[in-house]
Amino acid sequence: MKNMDSFKGHFELHAKDSLLAYPHYSKLVIDEDHAGAILKDVKVYEYLLMFLLLALSGNPFFTQKLPIIVTLASVIPGYYILANKGKNLTYRTLFIFVFFIGYELLHAIMFRLDYTLTIIKLFLVLLFSFGVVNILKDRFVKVLVATMYFICIISFVFTILCYVPGVNKFLYNLAAHLIPLKKDYNGYFTPTLIIYTFYPGYFSGYYSFPKNAGIFWEGGAFAVFLNITLYFYYSTKKIVAPHDLFDKVSIVFIGAILTTVSTMGFLALATILTFYTIQLKSNFKYGFLILSLVAFYVAYHSFDFLGSKINEQLATSGQINNRFGSALKDISDIMKRPILGWSHRLEVLFGTSVFNDSAHRPNGLTNFIRNYGFLYFSVYFYFVYTSFKRMGEYYNKAAVGIALFGVLLLWIVSFSELIFDTPLLKSLVFLFLVYYPVNVSDIFKGVS
């Protein structure tokens, strides 16, 4: 009995911290104006924390300065952990740190390379991601949705300005000179004002329209983070009628995804809408699914960035390192080292430390498996699945279905972008620590 009381007290201490950190939870779930509720009561420091997490995950300036910025940013979680005397450190948290850092040590031994800077950077990324999750607690999804919503609104303004003669070139040149960036091996870079990144292809005349990149390095990357956010947003809602799918928040996200003109972004969006349409409680869902399939078929054969681009990449996959060509080469390498991988160091597989055309393999899913092997891949997605399942239980959803679909969505969006080493994707392994499915008093009801 004493042990039971001890266990109960320990569980309540952690669970109540999580539940009390989200005072608007019941309103968020049952409020008819769900979109309005999820955008309310987000504090300035929460916006800043989430923006920093997103910027470190994909803004050109922040990613180029990642070691310096993440070192400074890690002061925040460091102070938080010390102030709370390590209360939020559990054996699972320690396992995550030890496993991911230990894996880099293993690769250092296997390939006899100096991984010191890699290990330090990874530790700081994990520390910052862990800190953001624990500071925001179960407000994480709410703050992510609200932050991305305003990033979308700002991106719409700048995308429109890109069509205004004189103003567009002024802003583009201002970004290029105000925040100078390193060019890649092709001499390519994307000028950014931090709150918006410009698409060079439009300004060079190669494309007749600007691709909306938001704060990220390209439109495809913005589409990745938008689809992930839309998945989280729908996971917080009770979807029974069509208007639940299309409120002001989801319409903004869907509109932003379309303005990215991203092939994989469009396919991921179609997958999300199909998955959540099936949950509708009316016969409308059958009509909507049929309409969606027809619309997708027409769009696939009408827009160059869909059918034509996919067919072209499939046709040239044997000669070019496009998404499909990269996958084929990665799979060949994976077969040689399926368990432990090749590491992400270029020297191991490509014999050079300089990034070049042959090392450019943009398929994020197969690249992830090639670099780390199926052991790392399995552990990472075990924690991601657990986090998504906990989140589904928290919002009273079909947790297993929500979690499995979330994992599938990450596989889909990563097919065209290298995302799994970003701070936001690392933070997903910690979400299960702050989302508790039910009120603690219900668990121990009747226990004396």
Secondary structure as UniProt FT lines:
FT   HELIX           2..20
FT   TURN            23..24
FT   HELIX           25..30
FT   HELIX           34..39
FT   HELIX           44..58
FT   HELIX           60..64
FT   HELIX           66..73
FT   HELIX           75..83
FT   TURN            84..88
FT   HELIX           91..111
FT   HELIX           116..136
FT   HELIX           137..139
FT   HELIX           140..161
FT   TURN            162..163
FT   TURN            165..166
FT   HELIX           167..178
FT   TURN            185..186
FT   HELIX           200..203
FT   TURN            204..205
FT   TURN            214..215
FT   HELIX           219..235
FT   HELIX           242..245
FT   HELIX           248..259
FT   TURN            260..261
FT   HELIX           263..277
FT   TURN            278..279
FT   HELIX           284..302
FT   HELIX           304..308
FT   HELIX           309..315
FT   TURN            316..319
FT   HELIX           323..336
FT   TURN            338..340
FT   HELIX           346..350
FT   TURN            357..359
FT   HELIX           364..394
FT   TURN            395..396
FT   HELIX           399..413
FT   TURN            414..415
FT   TURN            420..421
FT   HELIX           423..427
FT   HELIX           428..433
FT   HELIX           440..443
FT   TURN            444..446
//
